[in-house]
Structures are given as structure tokens and as C-alpha cells.
Amino acid sequence: MDMKNMREYMGWLYYQYLLITGIYVLEPWEQSIFNTVLFTMVAMVIYTSYVFVPIHVRLALEFFSELVRGQPESTVALMS
């Protein structure tokens, strides 16, 4: 893809974004506020996913691996 086609494609994607979100009817200052809020929220979701999802996946894997392995003999003997 050459630069002209890439620029046209990016322009087309931006136009689709304007149409899908409906912000093409807003004034420029309203569009900038909407875009700022939207991109801030997306950035926070990405950051939160990066920080917290691996922790929860690790904890879930530990939990389910203990369920699959069963209880050790010493634990079963103490419960009886």
C-alpha cells in the first residue's frame, strides 16, 4: 500500500467512526471533548486489563488446579 492509499483508508476509517458514533452532528469542541473522554476510558480499560487480568488468571488457574488434583492425604486425615 502506498502512502496515498493509506491516508485515504485512514480517512475512510475516521469517517466511519464519525458516522457510527454519531459525533458528526456535534460541533468541533464537542467532538474533541467526546473523543477525549472516549479515549481516556479506552486507555483505562487497557491499563486495568494489563494490570489485573494476569493476577486473576493466575488465581483462577491455581484454584482449578487444586480442584483437579484433589486434596492431599494429610488434609483428608485431619478432616476425618
C-alpha positions as CSV (number, residue, x, y, z in Angstrom):
1,M,0.0,0.0,0.0
2,D,1.4,3.4,-0.9
3,M,1.1,6.4,1.3
4,K,-1.8,8.0,-0.6
5,N,-4.0,4.8,-0.3
6,M,-3.1,4.5,3.4
7,R,-4.1,8.1,4.0
8,E,-7.3,7.6,2.1
9,Y,-8.0,4.4,4.1
10,M,-7.3,6.2,7.4
11,G,-9.6,9.0,6.3
12,W,-12.3,6.5,5.5
13,L,-11.9,4.8,8.9
14,Y,-12.2,8.1,10.6
15,Y,-15.4,8.9,8.6
16,Q,-16.8,5.5,9.6
17,Y,-16.0,6.3,13.2
18,L,-17.8,9.7,12.9
19,L,-20.9,8.0,11.4
20,I,-21.1,5.1,13.8
21,T,-20.7,7.1,16.9
22,G,-22.9,9.9,15.6
23,I,-20.5,12.6,16.6
24,Y,-20.5,14.1,13.1
25,V,-23.5,16.2,14.3
26,L,-21.6,17.7,17.1
27,E,-19.6,20.9,17.0
28,P,-15.8,20.7,16.9
29,W,-15.3,21.5,20.6
30,E,-17.9,18.9,21.5
31,Q,-16.2,16.3,19.3
32,S,-12.9,16.9,21.0
33,I,-14.5,16.5,24.5
34,F,-16.2,13.3,23.4
35,N,-13.0,11.9,21.8
36,T,-11.0,12.8,24.9
37,V,-13.5,11.1,27.2
38,L,-13.8,8.1,25.0
39,F,-10.0,7.6,24.5
40,T,-9.4,8.1,28.2
41,M,-11.9,5.4,29.0
42,V,-10.3,3.0,26.5
43,A,-6.9,3.7,27.9
44,M,-8.1,3.0,31.4
45,V,-9.7,-0.3,30.3
46,I,-6.5,-1.3,28.6
47,Y,-4.3,-0.4,31.6
48,T,-6.7,-2.2,34.0
49,S,-6.7,-5.3,31.8
50,Y,-2.9,-5.2,31.6
51,V,-2.5,-4.9,35.4
52,F,-5.3,-7.0,36.9
53,V,-6.2,-9.7,34.3
54,P,-3.0,-11.7,34.7
55,I,-3.4,-11.8,38.5
56,H,-7.0,-13.1,38.2
57,V,-6.0,-15.7,35.6
58,R,-3.2,-16.9,37.8
59,L,-5.5,-17.2,40.8
60,A,-8.2,-19.0,38.8
61,L,-5.6,-21.4,37.4
62,E,-4.4,-22.1,41.0
63,F,-7.9,-22.7,42.2
64,F,-8.9,-25.0,39.4
65,S,-5.6,-26.9,39.5
66,E,-6.3,-27.6,43.2
67,L,-9.8,-28.9,42.4
68,V,-8.4,-31.2,39.7
69,R,-5.6,-32.5,41.9
70,G,-7.9,-33.2,44.8
71,Q,-7.0,-32.9,48.5
72,P,-3.7,-34.3,49.8
73,E,-3.9,-37.3,52.2
74,S,-2.9,-35.3,55.3
75,T,-5.8,-32.9,54.8
76,V,-8.3,-35.7,54.4
77,A,-6.9,-37.4,57.5
78,L,-7.3,-34.2,59.5
79,M,-10.9,-33.8,58.4
80,S,-12.0,-37.3,59.5
